[in-house]
Amino acid sequence: MMTPGDQQQRLKYFPYVKPAILAASIDGEGVGLLSTKTIKPGHTSILRFLPPMSDEHRELDFMRLVEHEWPGRGDIEYCGLRARCLCPRHTHPSLLASPSDQCAACDQGVELRNSALAYAVEDGKRSGGILIKFTRQNLNVLEQLLVEDDVFNPQSGCWVELWADESWKLHYRCLEDCPIDEEDFRLVCGTGELAPLPRKGSADTLANIAAARRGWIKAGQPLPGDRRNGSVLELADTLLKGCTLISMPWFMKGPHGPESLGWQNTSYRLMVDHDYRLSLCHGNAGLLCGRDWQAVQEGLIPNRVIIGLDGDDDDFADSVWKINRWLDNTFAVEGGRGVKWFFALVGVGIDKYLQSSKIMRRGTGSKGEDEEVGDWLSATKQGLVFGGHPSGKFYRHNGKPIVEVTLKDFRRPRNSYLPAYEVHIPTAKEMYRQSKYGNRAKTVGPILNVARLLNKVQTGKGIECQCPACHEEGRDKNCDNLLIFPDGRYQCAALIGCGPQENHRHNQRIYGLVGLEREGYED
């Protein structure tokens, strides 16, 4: 790592660009992780593009960022709902937290979406080094900058004004010359202090995309809107009247892509919006569980909590049905396996069951441990009710409306429980500590390395910033999901309403990325 003296000594080599590069290399205690910027419509940036890191990267794809896209444009001519995920096999290794040759989507032949990243600094911004993203439709612009205008040349390069029109098409014009010393730039980058923010693709998402395409082919490559099981809009207006449906890519089991951000908070008001109803016809559709309290207060829907009961285990599903025979009269769907019931809880005490949870059965595992046998779907969850299943089958419903029941009407098998609703009984050790130390709050202290977090804003509750765990999954576009309290504790807004196990896994991932005792981003 360069010392401050070395940094000052090298300033003379970069009369225009070097101060910004140095600022990038010393921010965050020398980590120097560069974020990616996309030029949005209506925005203009003045940039100095920097030389590629090495000679072999001078091709147009010297910093390729490759995503898999489903449905691909070669599969379906038009589909407004698409799932995308980073490809670990074709993306340039320097952009990846964990490069890999294993990619389920590649093996299944899912279409690739190519982008390219270029090093640059912004005029007038001391924060310095960034990466500019050129999407598929703008790769020709990068080629013009690279070949025709030679703006990456250290001696003959120049400042460039770059902007995008309403269709996200990039335009540019060259400004005054800005020579730099290429060798010194390589020396700075060679220390490892200037590096792209590492990205981590989701193996689960890649597997889901691959399964969706495989099921679609097995089903005979049907187009979205296939009416062999009726119309999704007819379903919304009859059997599921008063419910909110969530759109998702064709043959997939959950929402994906930029259009799906915040789907857990989808308002019932959208069910009368023409464009939203049209989007439901472009893919699969799921029933949003829980309750839209605002719609209830406005008198649009009754005060009830929509529950989805998914029995993954046949024996468990059969035991539930035997003690709740009214399930025969409520809305249910069959997909790849088993049955999923939907019903509405009404009356006193329904607020208690807004939390979603796994369903566990005591002592039936192979080693006598508790076994997961299903899901209790409520707030922030959805259940597929229309479209294609990755197995190649279509979801089939029983043609019955959702029934309303009270808490007394629903019975759960005695050997099953919902972990999210379990009451914690203190152990003897915990009771001893409480009697000795009382209820004094334990001092937490700093947990996360705040210097490595992005978009930090001081608020009355603490510090709001980008959640690194959400960011590596392509979420938190507003960069404000993570809240760090004054005592050091932290919470991600994306997990509010989720069970303790999901919160724990997410918090562990945040600590793994930016914990004080961690050296850098890792699995």
C-alpha positions in Angstrom: 0.0 0.0 0.0 1.4 3.5 -0.9 2.3 5.8 1.9 1.1 9.5 1.9 4.6 10.5 0.8 4.4 8.2 -2.2 1.0 9.6 -3.1 2.2 13.2 -3.0 5.3 12.3 -5.0 3.2 10.9 -7.8 0.9 13.9 -8.1 3.2 15.4 -10.6 2.5 12.6 -13.1 -1.2 13.4 -13.2 -1.8 17.1 -13.6 -5.5 16.6 -14.2 -6.6 13.1 -13.3 -4.3 11.9 -10.5 -5.8 13.7 -7.5 -9.2 12.0 -8.1 -7.5 8.6 -8.5 -5.6 9.1 -5.2 -8.8 10.2 -3.5 -10.4 6.9 -4.6 -7.4 4.9 -3.4 -7.3 6.3 0.1 -11.1 6.4 0.8 -12.3 3.7 3.2 -8.8 3.1 4.7 -7.2 2.2 1.4 -9.8 -0.3 0.2 -10.4 1.7 -3.0 -13.5 -0.2 -4.2 -15.1 1.5 -7.2 -18.8 1.6 -7.7 -20.6 1.4 -11.0 -22.5 4.3 -12.5 -25.1 4.2 -15.3 -25.9 7.4 -17.2 -29.6 7.8 -16.8 -32.0 9.8 -19.1 -31.8 13.5 -18.4 -28.4 13.2 -16.7 -25.1 14.5 -18.0 -21.6 13.6 -16.9 -18.2 15.0 -17.8 -15.7 12.1 -17.7 -12.0 11.3 -18.4 -11.9 7.6 -19.4 -8.8 5.8 -18.1 -6.6 3.3 -19.9 -7.4 -0.4 -19.6 -5.6 -2.2 -16.8 -3.5 -4.3 -19.2 -2.9 -4.8 -22.9 -5.0 -7.9 -23.2 -8.0 -6.0 -22.0 -8.0 -3.6 -24.9 -10.7 -5.5 -26.8 -14.3 -4.2 -26.6 -15.1 -6.8 -23.9 -12.1 -5.9 -21.7 -14.4 -5.5 -18.7 -17.4 -7.6 -19.6 -20.4 -7.7 -17.2 -22.6 -10.5 -18.4 -26.1 -11.4 -17.1 -28.4 -14.2 -18.0 -31.9 -13.0 -19.0 -35.1 -15.0 -18.9 -37.3 -15.0 -21.0 -34.7 -14.1 -23.6 -35.6 -12.1 -26.6 -34.8 -15.2 -28.7 -37.4 -17.2 -26.8 -40.3 -14.8 -26.6 -40.7 -11.8 -28.9 -42.3 -9.5 -26.2 -42.4 -10.0 -22.5 -42.3 -7.1 -20.1 -41.3 -9.3 -17.2 -37.8 -10.6 -17.2 -35.4 -12.1 -14.6 -31.7 -11.3 -14.8 -28.7 -12.6 -12.8 -25.0 -12.2 -13.1 -23.2 -15.0 -15.0 -20.1 -16.2 -13.1 -18.7 -18.0 -16.1 -18.6 -15.2 -18.7 -18.2 -12.0 -16.5 -14.7 -10.7 -16.2 -13.1 -12.2 -13.1 -12.0 -8.8 -11.7 -15.7 -7.9 -11.3 -16.6 -11.0 -9.3 -16.3 -11.8 -5.6 -16.2 -15.5 -6.5 -15.4 -16.3 -10.1 -16.7 -19.8 -11.1 -17.1 -22.1 -14.1 -20.3 -23.4 -12.6 -23.4 -21.8 -14.0 -26.7 -23.6 -14.2 -28.2 -21.0 -16.6 -25.3 -21.5 -19.0 -25.8 -25.2 -19.0 -29.5 -24.7 -19.8 -28.7 -22.3 -22.6 -30.4 -19.2 -21.0 -29.8 -16.1 -23.1 -26.8 -13.9 -22.2 -27.1 -10.1 -21.9 -23.7 -8.4 -22.4 -22.6 -5.1 -20.9 -19.1 -3.5 -20.5 -17.5 -1.4 -17.8 -14.8 1.3 -18.3 -12.7 3.1 -15.8 -13.2 6.8 -15.5 -13.1 9.9 -13.2 -15.7 12.6 -13.0 -14.8 16.2 -13.5 -15.0 18.3 -10.3 -15.6 15.4 -8.0 -12.8 14.5 -5.5 -14.4 11.1 -4.8 -12.8 10.1 -8.0 -12.6 6.7 -9.7 -15.8 5.0 -10.9 -16.8 2.5 -13.5 -19.1 3.6 -16.3 -21.6 0.9 -17.5 -22.3 0.5 -21.2 -25.4 -1.6 -21.7 -26.0 -3.9 -24.7 -27.6 -1.2 -26.8 -24.7 1.2 -26.1 -21.7 -1.1 -26.8 -21.3 0.6 -30.2 -20.8 3.9 -28.3 -18.0 2.4 -26.3 -16.5 1.1 -29.5 -16.6 4.6 -31.0 -14.9 6.0 -27.9 -12.3 3.3 -27.9 -11.5 3.1 -31.6 -12.7 6.2 -33.5 -12.0 8.9 -30.9 -9.2 7.1 -29.0 -10.3 8.7 -25.7 -8.6 5.9 -23.7 -5.2 6.9 -25.1 -3.1 8.3 -22.2 -1.5 11.0 -24.4 -4.3 12.0 -26.8 -7.3 11.3 -24.6 -9.7 14.0 -23.5 -12.6 14.9 -21.3 -15.9 13.5 -22.6 -19.4 14.8 -22.1 -21.8 11.9 -21.9 -25.6 11.9 -21.7 -28.6 9.6 -22.4 -31.9 10.2 -24.1 -35.3 9.0 -23.0 -34.7 5.6 -24.6 -31.4 5.2 -22.6 -29.4 5.6 -25.7 -26.0 7.3 -25.0 -24.6 10.3 -26.8 -21.3 12.1 -26.3 -19.0 14.8 -27.5 -15.3 15.3 -26.9 -14.0 18.3 -24.9 -10.5 19.5 -24.1 -7.5 17.3 -24.1 -6.4 15.6 -20.9 -3.0 13.7 -21.1 -2.1 11.3 -18.3 0.9 9.1 -17.5 -0.2 5.5 -18.3 2.6 3.8 -16.5 2.0 5.6 -13.3 -1.7 4.8 -13.5 -0.8 1.2 -13.8 1.4 1.4 -10.8 -1.4 2.8 -8.7 -3.8 0.2 -9.9 -1.2 -2.6 -9.6 -1.2 -2.1 -5.8 -4.7 -3.4 -5.6 -6.0 -0.2 -4.1 -8.2 0.6 -7.1 -10.5 -2.3 -7.8 -14.2 -2.7 -8.9 -16.7 -3.3 -6.1 -16.9 -7.1 -6.2 -20.3 -8.6 -7.3 -21.8 -11.8 -6.3 -24.3 -13.7 -8.4 -27.0 -15.7 -6.9 -26.6 -19.4 -7.5 -30.3 -19.9 -6.4 -31.5 -17.3 -9.0 -29.4 -18.9 -11.7 -30.9 -22.3 -10.8 -34.4 -20.9 -10.8 -33.9 -19.3 -14.2 -32.5 -22.5 -15.6 -35.4 -24.5 -14.2 -37.9 -22.0 -15.6 -36.5 -22.4 -19.2 -36.3 -26.2 -18.8 -39.9 -26.4 -17.7 -41.0 -24.0 -20.5 -39.4 -26.3 -23.1 -40.9 -29.4 -21.5 -44.3 -27.7 -21.7 -44.0 -27.1 -25.4 -42.7 -23.5 -25.3 -46.1 -21.9 -24.6 -46.3 -18.1 -24.8 -47.4 -15.9 -21.9 -51.1 -15.6 -21.7 -51.7 -19.2 -22.6 -55.4 -19.8 -21.8 -55.4 -23.6 -21.3 -56.1 -22.9 -17.6 -58.3 -19.9 -18.1 -57.5 -16.2 -17.8 -55.6 -14.6 -14.9 -57.8 -11.5 -15.1 -61.0 -13.6 -14.9 -59.5 -15.3 -11.9 -58.7 -11.9 -10.3 -62.2 -10.6 -10.9 -64.1 -13.7 -9.6 -62.6 -16.3 -7.3 -59.9 -13.9 -6.0 -61.9 -10.7 -5.9 -60.6 -8.3 -3.3 -57.1 -9.9 -3.5 -53.8 -8.5 -4.9 -51.9 -10.5 -7.5 -48.2 -10.2 -8.2 -46.7 -10.5 -11.6 -43.5 -12.4 -12.3 -41.6 -13.9 -15.2 -43.0 -16.8 -17.2 -42.6 -20.2 -15.5 -40.8 -18.7 -12.5 -41.9 -19.2 -8.9 -41.1 -15.7 -7.6 -40.8 -12.0 -8.6 -37.4 -11.0 -10.2 -35.9 -8.1 -11.9 -36.0 -4.3 -11.5 -39.8 -4.2 -12.0 -40.3 -6.4 -8.9 -38.6 -4.2 -6.4 -40.8 -3.7 -3.4 -43.4 -6.2 -4.6 -44.2 -7.0 -0.9 -45.8 -3.6 -0.6 -47.9 -3.8 -3.8 -51.1 -1.9 -3.2 -54.5 -3.3 -3.9 -55.3 -0.1 -5.8 -53.1 -1.5 -8.7 -55.7 -4.2 -9.3 -57.8 -1.6 -11.2 -54.9 -0.1 -13.1 -55.0 -1.0 -16.8 -51.2 -1.3 -17.3 -50.7 -3.4 -14.1 -53.5 -5.7 -15.1 -51.9 -6.1 -18.5 -48.5 -7.0 -16.9 -50.3 -9.9 -15.1 -50.9 -11.4 -18.6 -47.2 -11.5 -19.5 -46.1 -14.2 -17.1 -46.9 -16.1 -13.9 -49.0 -14.6 -11.1 -48.9 -15.0 -7.4 -51.4 -14.2 -4.7 -50.1 -11.6 -2.2 -50.7 -12.8 1.3 -51.1 -10.8 4.5 -53.2 -7.6 4.6 -53.2 -4.2 2.8 -54.1 -2.1 5.9 -54.4 1.1 3.9 -56.9 -0.4 1.5 -58.8 -1.7 4.5 -58.9 1.8 6.1 -60.2 3.2 2.8 -63.0 0.7 2.7 -61.8 -1.0 -0.5 -61.4 -4.4 1.0 -62.6 -6.1 4.2 -60.4 -6.4 7.3 -59.0 -9.8 6.8 -55.6 -11.6 6.6 -55.0 -13.7 3.6 -53.1 -16.9 4.5 -51.4 -19.4 2.1 -50.9 -22.9 3.6 -48.3 -24.8 1.6 -47.9 -28.5 2.7 -44.6 -29.7 1.2 -45.0 -33.1 3.0 -47.9 -35.3 1.9 -48.4 -36.8 5.3 -48.6 -33.3 6.9 -50.9 -32.0 4.3 -53.2 -35.0 4.8 -53.2 -34.5 8.6 -54.1 -30.8 8.2 -57.0 -31.7 5.8 -58.4 -34.3 8.1 -58.9 -31.8 11.0 -59.9 -28.9 8.7 -62.4 -30.4 6.2 -63.6 -26.9 5.3 -60.4 -26.6 3.2 -62.3 -28.5 0.5 -64.4 -25.4 0.0 -61.7 -22.7 -0.2 -59.4 -21.7 -3.1 -56.6 -24.1 -3.7 -54.0 -24.7 -6.4 -51.8 -27.6 -7.5 -48.5 -27.1 -9.2 -45.5 -29.4 -9.5 -46.4 -31.3 -6.3 -48.9 -31.2 -3.5 -51.7 -28.7 -2.9 -51.6 -25.1 -1.6 -54.7 -23.7 0.2 -55.6 -20.1 0.6 -58.1 -18.7 3.1 -58.9 -15.5 4.9 -58.7 -15.0 8.7 -61.3 -12.7 10.2 -62.4 -11.6 13.6 -60.5 -11.0 16.9 -56.8 -11.7 17.1 -55.9 -11.9 13.4 -53.1 -9.3 13.7 -51.1 -12.0 15.5 -50.9 -14.1 12.3 -49.5 -11.5 10.0 -46.0 -13.0 10.4 -44.9 -15.6 7.9 -43.2 -18.8 9.1 -42.0 -22.2 8.2 -44.1 -25.1 9.6 -42.1 -27.6 11.6 -42.9 -31.1 12.8 -41.4 -32.3 16.0 -39.0 -35.3 16.0 -39.7 -36.8 12.6 -36.3 -36.1 11.0 -33.9 -38.9 10.1 -32.0 -38.3 13.3 -35.0 -37.4 15.5 -34.7 -33.7 14.8 -37.6 -31.4 14.0 -38.4 -31.4 10.3 -39.7 -28.7 7.9 -43.0 -29.8 6.4 -44.5 -26.6 4.9 -45.0 -22.9 4.9 -47.4 -20.5 6.6 -47.6 -17.6 4.0 -48.7 -14.3 5.4 -47.2 -10.7 5.2 -44.4 -10.2 2.7 -45.1 -13.6 1.0 -46.9 -14.8 -2.1 -48.1 -18.1 -3.4 -48.3 -19.0 -7.1 -51.8 -19.3 -8.4 -51.5 -18.9 -12.2 -49.0 -19.8 -14.9 -46.5 -22.5 -15.6 -44.5 -24.5 -13.1 -40.8 -25.4 -13.6 -41.8 -29.0 -13.8 -43.5 -28.3 -17.1 -47.0 -28.4 -15.7 -49.5 -25.6 -15.4 -51.0 -24.4 -12.1 -54.5 -25.7 -11.7 -57.1 -24.2 -9.3 -60.2 -25.9 -7.9 -62.6 -23.2 -9.1 -63.7 -22.1 -5.6 -63.5 -18.7 -3.9 -61.4 -17.9 -0.8 -63.5 -18.6 2.3 -63.3 -16.5 5.5 -62.7 -18.4 8.8 -61.9 -17.3 12.4 -58.9 -18.4 14.4 -61.1 -21.0 16.2 -62.0 -22.6 12.9 -58.4 -23.5 12.0 -56.7 -26.4 13.8 -53.0 -27.4 13.5 -51.7 -31.0 14.0 -50.4 -31.3 17.6 -46.9 -32.3 16.6 -46.4 -29.3 14.4 -45.6 -25.7 15.2 -44.7 -22.3 13.7 -41.1 -21.3 14.8 -41.8 -17.5 14.3 -44.6 -17.7 16.9 -42.7 -19.8 19.5 -42.4 -18.1 22.9 -38.9 -18.1 24.2 -38.6 -19.9 27.6 -35.4 -18.7 29.5 -32.9 -21.4 30.4 -31.6 -21.8 33.9 -28.4 -20.0 32.9 -30.4 -17.1 31.5 -32.5 -16.8 34.6 -29.5 -16.8 36.8 -27.8 -14.0 34.8 -31.1 -12.0 34.9 -31.4 -12.3 38.6 -27.7 -11.3 39.1 -27.5 -8.5 36.6 -31.1 -7.4 36.4 -32.5 -6.0 33.2 -29.5 -3.7 32.4 -29.0 -3.3 28.7 -25.8 -4.8 27.4 -23.5 -2.4 25.7 -23.1 -3.4 22.1 -20.5 -1.0 20.6 -19.3 -0.8 17.0 -20.0 -3.9 14.9 -19.7 -2.8 11.3 -16.9 -1.0 9.5 -18.9 2.2 8.6 -16.0 3.5 6.4 -16.7 0.7 3.9 -20.5 1.4 3.6 -21.9 3.5 0.8 -24.3 6.5 0.7 -24.1 7.2 4.5 -26.7 9.7 5.8 -27.0 10.7 9.4 -30.6 10.6 10.7 -32.3 11.0 14.0 -32.3 7.2 14.5 -28.7 6.7 13.5 -27.0 6.2 10.1 -28.9 5.2 7.0 -26.8 3.7 4.1 -26.8 1.1 1.4 -27.2 -2.5 2.6 -24.2 -4.5 1.2 -26.1 -7.8 1.4 -29.0 -6.4 -0.6 -26.6 -4.7 -3.0 -24.9 -7.9 -4.0 -28.3 -9.4 -4.8 -29.1 -6.4 -7.1 -31.5 -4.8 -4.6 -31.5 -1.6 -2.5 -31.5 0.7 -5.6 -32.2 3.7 -3.3 -29.2 2.9 -1.2 -31.0 3.4 2.2 -32.1 -0.1 3.4 -29.5 -0.4 6.2 -30.0 1.5 9.5 -27.2 1.5 12.1 -28.3 2.5 15.6 -26.1 4.7 17.9 -25.3 1.6 20.1 -23.9 -0.3 17.0 -26.9 -2.6 16.3 -28.1 -2.6 12.8 -31.3 -3.6 10.8 -32.1 -3.9 7.2 -35.5 -2.5 6.1 -36.0 -5.2 3.5 -36.4 -7.8 6.2 -39.0 -6.0 8.3 -41.9 -8.4 8.7 -39.8 -11.5 8.0 -39.1 -14.3 10.5 -36.2 -14.3 12.9 -34.3 -17.0 10.8 -34.4 -14.9 7.6 -33.3 -11.8 9.6 -30.5 -13.7 11.2 -29.1 -15.0 7.9 -29.3 -11.5 6.3 -27.6 -9.9 9.3 -24.9 -12.6 9.2 -24.3 -11.8 5.5 -24.0 -8.1 6.3 -21.4 -8.8 9.0 -19.6 -11.1 6.6 -19.3 -8.3 4.1 -18.5 -5.3 6.3 -17.9 -6.5 9.8 -15.1 -4.9 11.8 -13.1 -8.1 12.0 -13.4 -8.9 8.3 -10.7 -8.0 5.9 -12.9 -7.6 2.8 -15.8 -8.9 1.0 -16.1 -12.7 1.3 -18.6 -15.5 1.4 
